[in-house]
Amino acid sequence: MYPSLTTFPNDGLADFERQLDRLFGLAGLPSSIRAVARGSFPAVNMGVSEGSVEIYAFAPGLDPATIDVSIDKGLLTIRGERTLETPESSEKVNVYARERFSGPFKRVISLPEDADAGRIDASYRNGILRVLVPKSEVRKPVRVEIKQ
């Protein structure tokens, strides 16, 4: 597991970068070409090693049985529905703020060409969905003998 994929920096430099992003109007924009805007659910970190692609989706409070993970034509899709257990507004209850996302969600992630969709492995623990997609065996160059 990649430690940097499961932790978020909490230092002065990260705070400074967020302030600069807000100052220049970049807050909420994707952090890389593969990323989506902040606030997308579930938040996803992705890393590639020599032998696999690892995706971590931060999705606390979900029942793993309700999460659907699939791969089709090089696209990994994570979908499901998040329900909230907070009371609705009524005569006795006033809800002033609801900041957690609820409802159906879908994230689509493009995988590298050498990802082997047939050997995908997914697990959910402590609110983190870990999807491991091994890479196909790399074929070494073969020397071809020329016949005379």
Secondary structure, 3 states (H helix, E strand, C coil): CCHHHHCCCCCHHHHHHHHHHHHCCCCCCCCCCCCCCCCCCCEEEEEECCCEEEEEEECCCCCHHHCEEEEECCEEEEEEEECCCCCCCCCCCCCCCCCCCCEEEEEEEECCCCECHHHCEEEEECCEEEEEEEECCCCCCCCCCCCC
